[in-house]
Amino acid sequence: MTNSFYPPIRTLMGPGPSDVSPRVLEALSRPTIGHLDPAFIEMMDEVKELLQFAFQTENSLTLPVSAPGSAGMETVFANLLEAGDKVVTCQNGVFGGRMKENVERYGATAIMVEDEWGTPVDPDKVEQALKENPDAKVLGFVHAETSTGVRSDAEALCALASKYEVISIVDTVTSLAGIEVDVDGWGIDAAYSGTQKCLSCVPGLSPVSFSSRAADIVRNRKHRVQSWFLDLNLVMGYWGTDAKRSYHHTAPVNSLYALHEALVILKEEGLDQSWARHALNHQAFAAGIEQLGLSFIVAENYRLPQLNAVTIPEGIDEAAVRNQLLENYNLEIGAGLGSLAGKVWRIGLMGFASNRKNVLFCLSSLANVLTEMGANVDGQAANLAALDTYKRS
Amino acid sequence: MTNSFYPPIRTLMGPGPSDVSPRVLEALSRPTIGHLDPAFIEMMDEVKELLQFAFQTENSLTLPVSAPGSAGMETVFANLLEAGDKVVTCQNGVFGGRMKENVERYGATAIMVEDEWGTPVDPDKVEQALKENPDAKVLGFVHAETSTGVRSDAEALCALASKYEVISIVDTVTSLAGIEVDVDGWGIDAAYSGTQKCLSCVPGLSPVSFSSRAADIVRNRKHRVQSWFLDLNLVMGYWGTDAKRSYHHTAPVNSLYALHEALVILKEEGLDQSWARHALNHQAFAAGIEQLGLSFIVAENYRLPQLNAVTIPEGIDEAAVRNQLLENYNLEIGAGLGSLAGKVWRIGLMGFASNRKNVLFCLSSLANVLTEMGANVDGQAANLAALDTYKRS
């Protein structure tokens, strides 16, 4: 007979999922009600408003897709692209590559703008590509590359989209709530995100937001979206602004309780405060990491505070370190992904997990493990360097 | 400022979601761990084994899709169909119609076999269609029509699929765990289900199972699946049998804890016992319903014990009854769907909600509301009729 599963209690400092607040876990376990229950419909309206707050937008087409972040990405591409469209697609990591995959699966052509992994998308190259492709319909890029820890200048890139009259699609999976995302201010046409990063909610939902211009494209498609499940023209009937909601699919009721609670927590804290907290914990962590003699692969100006891609000391077996941290400290940090596999650790300080305790615990634990493996590092000095940053803040 | 959301405590006797066991809600709220954590991978293996148990199959391609039932339906059609395929598609309710929608969106042709709503799929008509279409690739039908409460003879229909050498796709969303589903015994090639019906888990996941023949079709497609998220050739890398799991999307970790627990509960009870419980509670409920002078739209032999489509007394405002039940009794029953809208109530006795307390409570509450609306019904007599059924069992 199979027994109930009791997970180990981990500290989640990988690329996501991040530690989930006890408040969110408790909300998740509240009794299930019907997906057309008037009380639930009211909560859905609040979720939409709270997402508008998080994305800084008044877009009425703002809702959580009932599936993980990669389905949110696909929702955006599936609904905005038609076969034959041209998409200027920026790749500086794994998730730009996934954009390309989406573009091509939907029968569109990806005009690639490639930048080295660990560097931001270069606006000059993007402008060049837009100039050379006056028939492009879309500019797609990743705001916060989870595979490298780099931030691209979404504001500048969206300004180029506007100048060359293309629709902007922006991956905000890892940026939302961790660094500034200003959908209306920057003129983002379509953004998608995930719940398991800086929102510190459980994985499984994907918030999306479409400008009215993008929503019009969805409404006036030449061919309907191949996917019934992701077709926003149908999803809108359930999440729409009409008083009467029509059944499309059965919403993941409890996961939406959790997202509601995570967004209430974000609103209580405030966006500015959340960004400032992520920035401060990153600075403290960085001071400690540098004290340990490790370095970041991303230049300081473009580093994501919530996702730290850190180099591995010579001669150290990076996987063994991660295993030790997991087994002996219940601490999860992330491996490198794609071309950075084996070359970096990805250490997340996302949402609820972005706190002083985690910063100090991770520095000490990492130093302990490295010391046991023969490296000459000083965990206490790393802790003191981090604390000094907090004191000076 | 938006407040935390505390849902009302309902009794869920609609077409799903059904009442969720406190054990499942508690499992849902256990601390999140990483989707590549070794402890999580081990749990995933158990979920697969438990789903094999529930579906009565040894199919190695058996897993929960990370999205609701309608995405599970789409996963099956998206992976098995290519443009130009012919699908004999049976429609005797809303969900057969959704199959047609899927078939057509994926560029295939639906050869429709239509039966009246409330009656089962007619095997003679299906055989005729298969004879007339020797180039058909697939037979698709709904085992348990949630819109009408009818059971079709899946065993007989799968035998026809085998005889005419087509792949069988079977919608088991509402049947799984409520009535017999025997994937291997009946030779089902692809089945999909939902978690929020007779498994009494939270909504948001969709168990699917593919025979080795169906899995081969997925592996040897001429054109890749348009959807990246639903492409099983990629999903298998994460859920696959290899010791090394590769990242595809971030799994809905906590929802999978809940599904694991729901399946452990099912295994503890046993499949036979679960089916017998659903049957008995239905019989008791039916005795009470008939005592109230109401009737079923489905003939006794084809009724689903877990989904009771019940007629509405003359002159009664069916929506007002549902509202009263919700407001004054916190009891949710379902409205009619599609062509049965306004003509029936759909009363679920699914999974954890299939119990004596719910049977008696629903009969009493319904009788109270009908009495207040001027109908001449006797709730106590209905209760006693139900109790008599339990006594004689």
Interface residues (C-beta under 8 A of the other chain):
Chain A: M1 T2 N3 S4 F5 Y6 P7 P8 I9 R10 L12 G14 G16 P17 D19 V20 R23 L25 E26 A27 L28 S29 R30 P31 T32 I33 G34 H35 D37 P38 A39 F40 M43 E46 E49 L50 S66 A67 P68 G69 S70 A71 E74 A78 R98 E101 N102 R105 Y106 G194 Q196 V202 P203 G204 R224 V225 Q226 S227 W228 F229 L230 Y247 H248 H249 T250 A251 P252 V253 N254 S255 Y257 A258 H260 E261 L263 V264 K267 E268 L326 E332 L337
Chain B: M1 T2 N3 S4 F5 Y6 P7 P8 I9 R10 L12 G14 G16 P17 D19 V20 R23 L25 E26 A27 L28 S29 R30 P31 T32 I33 G34 H35 D37 P38 A39 F40 M43 E46 E49 L50 S66 A67 P68 G69 S70 A71 E74 A78 R98 E101 N102 R105 Y106 G194 Q196 V202 P203 G204 R224 V225 Q226 S227 W228 F229 L230 Y247 H248 H249 T250 A251 P252 V253 N254 S255 Y257 A258 H260 E261 L263 V264 K267 E268 L326 E332 L337
